[in-house]
């Protein structure tokens, strides 16, 4: 009898615990899939305890015992699939197949085993032992399949717990899963021992089977511990509400019908520096700075029952002021106010931001008014919304009332430009047509027309809807007038330059003809064609000839410059040998070299170097460079001419010239080096400009017009070539390089 009472107490206590757990879960937690499965698990264990109460009662008849034994099998057959589904419900990702198909697959074996058990294929007929009813498992293939099904589902659930534990990075969830793994393994070992191993030891009966509620209780209390310790099944509604209220950053007050505090949340207490005991049952007005503000809110609340967005200043315990935005709702019962719920939000930062934005706006307006630029804002209808001081000054208005809200086109645009300006504006604002810059006339209050250059941008709100146009305008009336004068003067200068070129051309032709005749007659006299001349006469004639030739050279240079500037200088290309041309040029200037006893060496990599060029003009260019080299070289020095075949990769070609070379063709490089006075970087930079002289024109020792290198550069460029000069400084000599395409 003692065993009977112990077992009855165990089963009744277990049933009581399971039922209370089920009620607790239903009333305190959201019924999601995870919690529903937890309730089903507890319901199955409650079913076990309920059936055991009758099976452990000697008064139970055979028929009733047989019924409860079969009915109890629903527990030990359904627990594995429900437990497996429970483990799957803990996953963050839903299964890849439809949930109903998954449930059918999982529960199908369980349904088959329940049917087979009711047909008598799993357990022996129930027998009565000492004070209780009990049935053993049969020894057949179906029972072995059940063992396999039971262990497979349970181990599958435990393995899924392990997988979830390895995947999750949340510490609390890892601890939750540790509890489930531990409880599940322990319960599984007990159940396998009690339900599988011991029944197969051929014992008459096994006591562990009769106390199965113990391992079900272990499992149930494991879940319950996870619930309380780690909120495994989620926050309960009450606890959720309390947590939210406690952690609100806003101040929450609940007042009674006499406007005394009955509740203050944690945030309010912390910010006001009070404890709950210091404020509970005290009037709300003790934390309000101004009685007037409080009375106004109180009056509106009594009339409207709800107030929102009232700005109020609250006093802290230490006397500091906290500006808040207060909203309140009166709770009524039978027409009487019984509670007032107040929510206050600290707006200190908002006030600071508002003040900051105000300062920034004032500063921006100050800058806009200081700037000598018109700043104009028009809305979508073309009404003036803003005009800065500079705009008012230019347009001749003296107060905001003269322009605010008026149509810009009607007030300040000349009659003949109104329609065009309007069409531009509305096309810009409606179609977002590009109209960033525009020039048009405005008319001032005095009737003066001013030309304004506008830069425009669309103004949009947070939803990217256009609400207006911001325009920045510069008064360019005087600038345009000045440009017009400049254009007129430029045209006059062009005409004068053309007259100058024509004059030079005509004068040059008129001077060259008689000068050529003079040189010819002097040559005849020097040759003795007009009779014998003495030594003094010969010297005088040679001076006359040299000066005439210099004058002729100057006239030829002037003619070339005139042709260059008018675009009439042409070249005639033919195949020439550069080696032969350079040697001929050296021979041509031999008398100048001999006069200063200068040696001219010519080095070439090849005996013949053929290119397409204008022989006469290329010779002229090389002679100009050699003349310069002779002029600026001391006596008894030397000049070196080198001829090379190179390509674009040649390292000594300046980078600015390499950028201009469009192909990788080969080139002829002519380098002429002297050991004369050298040049500075500034002199090299200006060297090829017209009339440029490296020496001061008033003190220079070497004659020249400053046209030779200018003409040379243009001649080389007509050959699609390049020319540049190099020097390491004064008294270091110079090198002139000519680059010609082959």
C-alpha positions in Angstrom: 0.0 0.0 0.0 2.9 2.4 0.7 4.1 2.0 -2.9 0.6 2.7 -4.1 0.4 6.0 -2.2 3.9 7.1 -3.3 3.1 6.5 -7.0 -0.3 8.2 -6.7 1.3 11.3 -5.1 4.0 11.3 -7.8 1.6 11.1 -10.7 -0.9 13.6 -9.2 1.9 16.1 -8.4 3.4 15.7 -11.9 -0.1 16.3 -13.5 -0.6 19.3 -11.3 2.9 20.7 -12.3 2.3 20.1 -16.1 -1.2 21.7 -16.1 0.1 24.8 -14.2 3.0 25.0 -16.6 0.6 24.9 -19.6 -1.6 27.5 -18.1 1.4 29.7 -17.2 2.7 29.5 -20.8 -0.7 30.2 -22.4 -1.4 33.3 -20.2 2.1 34.8 -20.1 3.7 34.2 -23.4 3.0 34.9 -27.1 1.6 31.8 -28.8 4.1 31.4 -31.7 5.1 28.0 -33.2 7.9 27.4 -30.7 5.7 28.1 -27.6 2.8 26.1 -29.1 5.1 23.0 -29.4 6.3 23.5 -25.9 2.7 23.4 -24.7 2.1 20.2 -26.8 5.1 18.6 -25.1 3.8 19.5 -21.7 0.3 18.3 -22.7 1.8 14.9 -23.7 3.6 14.5 -20.4 0.4 15.5 -18.6 -1.4 12.8 -20.6 1.2 10.3 -19.3 0.6 11.3 -15.7 -3.1 11.3 -16.1 -3.2 7.7 -17.5 -0.7 6.5 -14.8 -3.0 7.7 -12.0 -5.6 5.1 -13.2 -3.0 2.4 -14.0 -1.6 2.6 -10.5 -5.0 2.3 -8.9 -6.0 -1.3 -7.8 -9.7 -0.3 -8.2 -9.3 0.2 -12.0 -11.0 -2.5 -14.0 -9.3 -4.5 -16.7 -11.2 -2.7 -19.5 -10.4 0.7 -18.1 -6.8 -0.2 -17.5 -6.5 -1.5 -21.1 -8.1 1.7 -22.5 -5.7 4.0 -20.5 -2.7 1.8 -21.4 -3.5 2.3 -25.1 -4.4 5.9 -24.7 -1.1 6.5 -22.8 0.8 5.2 -25.8 0.0 8.5 -27.6 2.5 10.1 -25.3 5.5 7.8 -25.9 4.8 7.6 -29.7 4.2 11.4 -30.3 6.9 12.8 -28.0 9.8 12.2 -30.5 8.2 13.9 -33.6 6.9 16.8 -31.5 10.4 17.2 -29.9 12.0 17.2 -33.4 9.6 19.9 -34.6 10.4 21.8 -31.5 14.1 21.8 -32.3 13.4 22.8 -35.9 11.3 25.8 -34.7 14.4 27.2 -32.9 16.1 27.8 -36.2 16.2 31.4 -37.5 15.7 30.2 -41.1 12.4 28.5 -42.2 12.7 25.0 -43.7 13.2 24.9 -47.5 10.0 22.8 -48.0 6.4 23.6 -47.1 5.8 23.3 -43.4 2.7 21.2 -43.8 4.5 18.7 -46.0 7.3 18.6 -43.4 4.8 17.9 -40.6 3.1 15.1 -42.6 6.5 13.5 -43.2 7.6 13.8 -39.6 4.2 12.6 -38.1 3.4 9.9 -40.6 5.5 7.1 -38.8 4.0 8.2 -35.4 0.4 7.8 -36.7 1.2 4.4 -38.1 2.7 3.3 -34.8 -0.3 4.5 -32.9 -2.6 2.6 -35.2 -0.4 -0.5 -34.9 -0.4 -0.3 -31.1 -4.2 0.0 -30.9 -4.3 -3.1 -33.1 -2.0 -4.9 -30.6 1.3 -5.1 -32.5 3.5 -3.2 -30.1 2.6 -4.1 -26.5 1.6 -7.3 -24.7 -1.9 -7.5 -23.2 -2.0 -5.5 -20.0 -1.4 -7.5 -16.7 -2.1 -6.7 -13.1 0.9 -6.8 -10.8 1.2 -5.8 -7.2 -1.1 -2.8 -6.9 -0.7 -1.6 -10.6 -1.5 -2.5 -14.2 1.4 -2.9 -16.6 2.2 -4.1 -20.2 5.5 -5.1 -21.8 6.7 -4.4 -25.3 6.4 -7.4 -27.7 9.5 -8.9 -29.2 9.0 -8.4 -33.0 10.2 -6.5 -36.0 7.6 -3.7 -35.6 8.8 -3.1 -32.0 12.4 -2.9 -33.2 11.3 -0.4 -35.9 9.7 1.6 -33.1 12.9 1.6 -31.1 14.8 2.8 -34.2 12.2 5.5 -34.9 12.3 6.7 -31.2 16.1 6.9 -31.0 16.5 8.4 -34.5 14.1 11.2 -33.9 15.5 12.0 -30.5 19.1 12.0 -31.6 18.1 14.1 -34.7 16.7 16.7 -32.3 19.8 16.7 -30.2 22.1 17.0 -33.3 20.0 20.0 -34.5 20.5 21.6 -31.1 24.3 21.2 -31.6 24.2 22.7 -35.1 22.2 25.7 -33.8 24.7 26.2 -31.0 27.6 26.2 -33.4 25.9 28.7 -35.7 24.7 31.2 -33.2 26.9 34.0 -31.9 24.5 35.1 -29.1 25.8 34.0 -25.7 22.4 33.6 -24.1 21.1 31.4 -26.9 24.2 29.2 -26.6 23.4 28.8 -22.9 19.8 28.0 -23.7 20.8 25.3 -26.2 23.3 23.9 -23.7 20.5 23.3 -21.2 18.3 21.6 -23.9 21.2 19.4 -25.0 22.0 18.4 -21.5 18.4 17.7 -20.4 17.6 16.0 -23.7 20.6 13.6 -23.5 19.9 12.8 -19.9 16.2 12.2 -20.5 17.0 10.1 -23.6 19.4 7.9 -21.6 16.8 7.3 -18.9 14.0 6.6 -21.4 16.1 4.2 -23.4 17.1 2.5 -20.2 13.6 2.3 -18.8 11.7 1.8 -22.0 14.0 -0.3 -24.2 16.9 -2.0 -22.3 15.2 -3.1 -19.1 12.1 -4.5 -20.9 14.4 -6.7 -23.0 16.2 -8.3 -20.0 13.3 -10.7 -19.7 12.3 -9.4 -16.3 8.8 -9.9 -15.0 8.4 -6.1 -14.7 10.7 -3.1 -14.1 10.1 -0.3 -11.6 11.8 2.4 -13.6 9.0 2.1 -16.2 6.5 3.0 -13.4 8.4 6.2 -12.4 8.6 7.6 -16.0 7.2 10.8 -14.6 10.7 11.5 -13.1 12.5 11.8 -16.4 9.6 13.7 -17.9 9.7 16.1 -14.9 13.5 16.6 -15.5 12.8 17.5 -19.1 9.9 19.8 -18.1 11.9 21.6 -15.4 14.8 22.0 -17.9 12.5 23.9 -20.2 11.1 25.9 -17.3 14.6 26.8 -16.1 15.5 28.0 -19.6 12.3 30.0 -19.7 13.0 31.8 -16.4 16.8 32.2 -16.7 17.2 33.1 -20.4 13.7 34.1 -21.6 13.9 31.1 -23.9 10.3 31.4 -25.0 10.4 35.2 -25.4 9.3 37.9 -23.1 5.9 37.7 -21.5 3.5 40.5 -22.3 3.5 41.9 -18.7 7.3 41.7 -18.5 7.6 43.2 -22.0 5.4 46.1 -21.0 7.4 46.6 -17.7 10.7 46.4 -19.6 9.5 49.0 -22.2 8.2 51.4 -19.6 11.4 51.1 -17.5 13.7 51.7 -20.5 11.7 54.5 -22.1 13.9 57.6 -22.7 10.8 59.7 -22.3 9.4 60.7 -18.9 6.2 58.8 -18.0 4.0 60.0 -15.2 0.6 58.6 -14.0 -1.4 61.0 -11.9 -4.5 60.3 -9.8 -7.7 62.4 -10.0 -6.1 65.1 -7.7 -3.1 65.4 -10.0 -0.8 63.6 -7.5 1.9 61.2 -8.7 0.9 57.5 -8.6 3.7 56.3 -10.9 7.0 57.7 -12.3 9.2 55.7 -14.6 12.9 55.2 -14.2 14.0 57.7 -16.9 12.0 60.5 -15.2 13.4 59.8 -11.8 17.0 59.7 -13.0 16.7 63.0 -14.9 14.7 64.8 -12.2 17.1 63.5 -9.5 14.3 62.3 -7.3 13.5 58.9 -5.8 10.1 57.3 -6.2 9.3 57.8 -2.5 9.9 61.5 -2.7 7.3 62.0 -5.5 4.6 59.3 -5.0 1.4 61.0 -3.8 2.9 64.4 -4.2 1.3 67.0 -6.5 2.6 67.2 -10.1 3.0 71.0 -9.8 6.1 70.6 -7.5 8.2 69.8 -10.6 6.7 72.5 -12.9 8.7 75.7 -13.1 5.7 78.0 -14.0 2.3 77.7 -12.4 0.9 79.6 -15.3 2.0 76.9 -17.8 0.6 74.1 -15.5 -2.8 75.8 -15.1 -3.1 76.3 -18.9 -2.4 72.6 -19.4 -4.8 71.6 -16.6 -7.5 73.8 -18.1 -7.1 72.3 -21.6 -7.0 68.8 -20.2 -10.2 69.1 -18.3 -12.0 70.5 -21.4 -10.4 68.4 -24.2 -9.4 65.3 -22.1 -6.3 65.1 -24.2 -3.4 67.6 -24.8 -0.4 67.2 -27.1 2.9 69.0 -27.7 2.8 71.5 -24.9 6.2 73.0 -24.2 6.9 73.0 -20.5 9.9 73.5 -18.1 10.4 71.0 -15.3 12.5 71.6 -12.2 15.0 68.9 -11.0 15.6 68.3 -7.3 18.9 70.4 -7.5 17.1 73.3 -9.2 18.1 72.8 -12.9 15.6 73.3 -15.6 14.7 70.7 -18.2 12.6 71.9 -21.2 10.1 69.2 -22.2 7.3 68.6 -24.7 4.3 67.2 -22.8 1.4 65.1 -23.9 -1.4 63.9 -21.6 -4.5 61.8 -21.7 -7.3 61.8 -19.1 -8.7 58.4 -18.3 -12.4 58.6 -17.3 -14.9 56.3 -15.5 -18.6 57.3 -15.5 -17.7 60.8 -16.6 -15.1 61.4 -13.8 -11.4 61.6 -14.3 -9.7 58.8 -12.4 -6.2 58.9 -13.9 -4.0 61.1 -16.1 -1.2 59.5 -18.2 1.5 62.0 -19.1 4.5 61.5 -21.4 7.2 64.2 -21.5 10.1 64.3 -24.0 13.3 66.2 -23.1 13.7 68.8 -25.9 16.9 70.4 -24.6 18.8 69.2 -27.7 16.0 70.3 -30.0 16.0 73.8 -28.5 19.8 74.0 -28.9 19.5 72.8 -32.5 16.7 75.4 -33.2 18.9 78.2 -31.7 21.9 76.9 -33.7 19.9 76.8 -36.9 18.5 80.3 -36.2 22.1 81.6 -35.7 23.2 79.8 -38.9 20.2 81.3 -40.8 21.0 84.8 -39.6 24.6 84.3 -40.5 23.7 83.0 -44.0 21.4 86.0 -44.5 24.2 88.3 -43.3 26.6 86.7 -45.9 23.9 86.9 -48.6 23.4 90.6 -47.8 27.1 91.4 -47.7 27.8 89.7 -51.1 27.5 92.1 -54.1 25.4 89.5 -55.9 21.6 89.3 -56.3 20.2 86.3 -54.5 16.6 85.6 -55.6 14.2 82.8 -54.6 11.0 82.3 -56.7 8.3 79.7 -55.9 6.7 77.5 -58.6 4.3 80.3 -59.6 7.2 82.8 -60.1 6.4 84.8 -56.9 9.3 86.4 -55.1 10.0 84.6 -51.8 13.4 86.2 -51.0 15.6 89.0 -52.2 18.8 90.0 -50.5 20.1 93.6 -49.9 22.3 93.6 -53.0 19.3 92.7 -55.1 17.1 95.3 -53.5 19.9 97.9 -54.2 20.3 96.9 -57.9 16.5 96.8 -58.5 15.9 100.1 -56.6 13.5 98.8 -53.9 13.7 99.8 -50.3 11.4 97.5 -48.4 10.2 93.9 -48.4 6.6 95.0 -49.1 7.7 96.3 -52.5 8.6 92.8 -53.8 7.4 90.1 -51.4 4.8 87.8 -53.0 4.8 89.7 -56.3 5.3 88.0 -59.7 8.9 88.5 -60.7 8.2 88.6 -64.5 5.5 91.3 -64.1 7.5 93.6 -61.8 11.1 93.4 -63.0 11.3 92.0 -66.5 11.1 94.4 -69.6 8.0 94.0 -71.6 9.8 92.6 -74.7 11.5 89.8 -72.7 8.6 88.7 -70.4 7.3 85.9 -72.5 10.7 84.4 -73.3 11.9 84.6 -69.7 8.6 83.1 -68.4 8.9 80.1 -70.9 12.5 79.5 -69.7 11.5 79.6 -66.1 8.5 77.2 -66.3 10.4 74.8 -68.6 13.2 74.7 -66.1 10.9 74.1 -63.1 8.4 71.7 -64.8 10.6 69.7 -67.1 14.0 70.1 -65.2 15.5 71.4 -68.5 19.1 72.3 -68.0 19.1 76.1 -67.6 22.0 76.6 -65.1 23.1 79.9 -66.6 21.2 82.6 -68.3 21.5 86.3 -69.2 18.6 88.6 -69.4 17.7 92.3 -68.8 15.8 93.4 -65.7 14.1 96.8 -65.2 14.6 98.7 -62.0 12.0 100.8 -60.2 13.5 103.9 -61.9 13.0 102.3 -65.3 16.7 101.6 -66.0 17.6 98.4 -67.9 20.4 96.2 -66.4 21.8 93.1 -67.9 22.1 90.3 -65.3 24.0 87.0 -65.6 22.1 84.3 -63.6 23.1 81.0 -62.2 20.1 78.9 -61.3 19.4 75.8 -59.2 16.2 74.0 -58.3 15.0 73.9 -54.7 13.5 70.5 -53.5 12.0 69.3 -50.3 12.7 66.0 -48.5 10.5 64.1 -50.9 12.5 65.5 -53.8 9.6 67.6 -55.0 10.5 71.0 -56.6 9.1 74.0 -54.7 11.1 76.8 -56.3 14.2 78.2 -57.9 17.3 79.8 -56.3 19.0 82.3 -58.6 22.3 84.1 -58.1 22.7 87.1 -60.4 25.6 89.4 -61.3 25.1 92.8 -62.8 27.2 92.7 -66.0 25.8 95.8 -67.7 29.1 97.7 -67.4 31.1 94.6 -68.3 29.1 94.0 -71.5 29.5 97.7 -72.5 33.3 97.4 -71.9 33.4 94.2 -73.9 31.5 95.9 -76.7 34.1 98.8 -76.7 36.9 96.2 -76.7 35.4 94.4 -79.6 35.2 97.6 -81.6 38.8 98.5 -80.7 39.9 94.9 -81.6 38.3 95.2 -85.0 40.1 98.5 -85.5 43.4 96.9 -84.4 42.8 94.1 -86.9 42.3 96.6 -89.6 45.4 98.5 -88.6 47.4 95.3 -88.4 46.2 94.4 -91.9 47.3 97.8 -93.2 50.6 97.4 -91.5 51.2 94.0 -93.1 50.2 95.4 -96.5 52.5 98.4 -96.0 55.4 96.1 -95.0 54.8 93.9 -98.0 54.6 96.8 -100.4 57.6 98.6 -98.9 59.7 95.4 -98.8 59.0 94.7 -102.5 59.7 98.4 -103.4 63.0 98.3 -101.5 64.2 94.8 -102.5 64.1 95.5 -106.3 66.5 98.6 -106.3 68.6 97.0 -103.5 69.1 93.9 -105.5 70.3 96.1 -108.4 72.6 98.0 -106.2 74.2 94.8 -104.9 74.6 93.6 -108.4 76.4 96.8 -109.6 78.7 96.8 -106.5 79.6 93.2 -107.3 80.4 94.2 -110.9 82.6 97.1 -109.7 84.5 94.8 -107.3 85.0 92.4 -110.1 86.7 95.1 -112.3 83.9 95.3 -114.9 83.9 99.1 -114.6 87.6 99.6 -114.5 90.4 99.2 -112.1 89.8 100.3 -108.5 92.3 101.1 -105.8 92.5 99.6 -102.3 90.5 102.3 -100.5 87.8 102.1 -103.2 87.6 98.3 -102.8 87.2 98.6 -99.0 84.5 101.2 -99.4 82.6 99.0 -101.9 82.9 95.9 -99.7 81.4 97.8 -96.8 78.6 99.0 -99.1 78.0 95.5 -100.3 77.9 93.9 -96.8 75.5 96.6 -95.5 73.3 96.2 -98.6 73.2 92.4 -98.1 72.2 92.9 -94.4 69.5 95.3 -95.5 68.3 92.8 -98.1 68.3 90.0 -95.5 66.2 92.2 -93.1 63.7 92.9 -95.9 63.4 89.2 -96.7 62.8 88.5 -93.0 60.1 91.1 -92.9 58.5 89.6 -96.0 58.6 86.1 -94.4 57.0 87.4 -91.2 54.3 89.1 -93.2 53.6 85.8 -95.0 53.6 83.8 -91.7 51.1 86.1 -90.0 48.8 86.2 -93.1 49.0 82.4 -93.5 50.6 82.8 -97.0 54.0 81.2 -96.2 54.1 77.9 -98.0 56.6 75.1 -98.5 57.3 72.8 -101.5 58.2 69.3 -100.4 60.6 67.0 -102.3 63.0 64.2 -101.4 66.3 65.6 -100.3 69.5 64.3 -98.6 70.0 65.9 -95.2 73.7 65.0 -95.1 74.3 66.8 -98.4 72.2 69.8 -97.4 74.0 70.3 -94.1 77.4 70.0 -95.8 76.3 72.5 -98.4 75.1 74.9 -95.7 78.5 74.7 -93.9 80.2 75.6 -97.1 77.8 78.5 -97.6 78.7 80.1 -94.3 82.4 79.3 -94.5 83.4 82.9 -94.9 81.6 83.8 -91.6 83.3 80.9 -89.8 86.8 81.8 -91.1 86.3 85.4 -90.1 86.1 84.3 -86.4 88.4 81.3 -86.9 85.5 79.0 -85.7 85.8 75.3 -86.6 82.4 73.6 -87.6 82.4 69.8 -87.3 79.6 67.6 -88.7 78.9 64.1 -87.4 76.4 61.8 -89.1 75.5 58.2 -88.4 74.9 57.6 -92.1 76.3 58.7 -95.5 72.9 59.5 -96.9 69.7 60.5 -95.0 66.7 61.0 -97.2 63.5 62.9 -96.1 60.7 64.9 -97.7 61.4 68.6 -97.1 61.6 72.1 -98.8 65.3 72.4 -99.5 65.4 76.2 -99.6 63.3 76.8 -96.5 65.1 74.0 -94.5 68.5 75.5 -95.5 67.2 78.9 -94.4 66.3 77.5 -91.0 69.7 75.8 -90.5 71.5 78.9 -91.7 69.6 81.1 -89.2 70.6 78.8 -86.3 74.3 78.7 -87.5 74.4 82.5 -87.9 73.2 82.7 -84.2 75.8 80.2 -83.1 78.6 82.2 -84.9 77.3 85.5 -83.5 77.3 84.4 -79.9 80.5 82.2 -80.0 84.0 83.6 -79.2 86.8 83.5 -81.8 88.8 80.2 -82.0 85.9 78.1 -80.7 83.9 75.4 -82.4 80.4 74.4 -83.5 79.3 70.8 -83.6 76.4 69.6 -85.9 75.0 66.0 -85.3 72.5 64.1 -87.3 70.7 61.1 -85.8 67.8 58.8 -86.6 65.6 58.4 -83.5 62.0 57.5 -82.5 59.5 58.9 -80.0 61.1 57.1 -77.1 64.3 59.1 -77.4 65.0 60.3 -73.8 66.2 63.8 -74.6 62.9 64.9 -76.3 61.1 67.3 -73.9 57.9 65.9 -72.4 55.7 68.7 -73.8 56.9 67.8 -77.3 56.4 64.1 -76.8 52.8 64.8 -75.9 52.3 66.5 -79.3 53.7 63.6 -81.3 50.8 61.5 -82.5 52.7 58.5 -83.9 55.7 56.3 -83.2 57.3 57.0 -86.5 61.0 57.7 -86.8 62.5 61.2 -86.9 65.6 63.0 -88.0 67.3 64.9 -85.1 69.6 67.7 -86.1 71.5 69.1 -83.1 73.7 72.3 -83.4 75.9 73.0 -80.4 78.0 76.0 -79.8 80.3 77.0 -76.9 79.3 80.6 -76.7 77.6 82.7 -74.0 74.7 80.3 -73.2 71.2 81.2 -72.0 69.1 81.4 -68.9 65.8 79.5 -68.6 63.9 82.8 -69.1 65.8 83.5 -72.3 65.1 80.0 -73.6 61.4 80.4 -72.8 61.1 83.6 -74.9 63.7 82.7 -77.6 61.3 81.9 -80.4 59.1 85.0 -80.0 59.0 87.7 -82.6 61.6 90.5 -82.1 62.9 88.9 -78.9 66.6 89.7 -78.2 68.5 87.8 -75.5 70.6 91.0 -74.9 69.3 94.5 -74.1 68.7 96.3 -77.4 70.5 99.4 -76.0 73.8 97.7 -75.0 73.9 94.5 -77.1 77.2 93.8 -79.0 75.8 91.5 -81.6 73.5 92.8 -84.4 70.2 91.3 -85.3 66.4 92.0 -85.6 65.1 89.1 -83.4 63.2 87.6 -86.4 65.5 84.8 -87.4 64.5 82.2 -84.8 60.8 83.2 -85.0 60.9 82.5 -88.7 62.9 79.3 -88.2 60.4 77.9 -85.7 57.5 78.5 -88.2 59.5 76.9 -91.0 60.2 73.8 -89.0 56.5 73.6 -87.9 55.4 73.8 -91.5 57.5 70.6 -92.0 55.4 69.1 -89.1 58.6 69.2 -87.0 59.7 70.7 -83.7 62.5 72.9 -82.5 63.8 73.5 -79.0 66.9 75.0 -77.3 68.9 73.8 -74.4 71.5 75.5 -72.2 72.9 75.0 -68.7 73.3 78.7 -68.1 75.4 81.7 -68.9 78.8 80.9 -70.5 78.0 77.2 -70.9 77.1 77.2 -74.6 73.8 76.3 -76.3 72.3 73.5 -78.3 69.4 73.9 -80.8 67.5 70.7 -81.8 65.4 70.3 -84.9 63.1 67.2 -85.0 61.8 66.3 -88.5 59.5 63.4 -89.3 60.9 60.9 -91.8 
